[in-house]
């Protein structure tokens, strides 16, 4: 089955991971929420991440994360599934993703727990 997009998905090899590109990808609040969400539930489709942004903006966030090497995307039929490249990131930059997830969860979780107040 042909890809749903005309151009192939670009995923950098582990040797091509650039610390500054990874860090830049992780500076946006929406992208942090995506990473935290994927850490909790690997393999989620893009459509699960309905945020207060348009579909095209959300698509750009996923592309930035993918091209930096933070996530892996795979098309299955008409859906695009996402997973964190945790093992590869840990191999290249030990401890970085754990720190990002810890700090990111502290930022993302309070918004989801609005019922506890």
Secondary structure, DSSP 8 states (H G I E B T S, - for coil): ---SSSS------GGG--HHHHHHHTTSHHHHHHHHHHHHSTTEEGGG---SS-HHHHHHHHHHHHHHTSEEEEEETTEEEEEE-HHHHHHHSTTHHHHHHHHHHHHHHHHHTGGG-
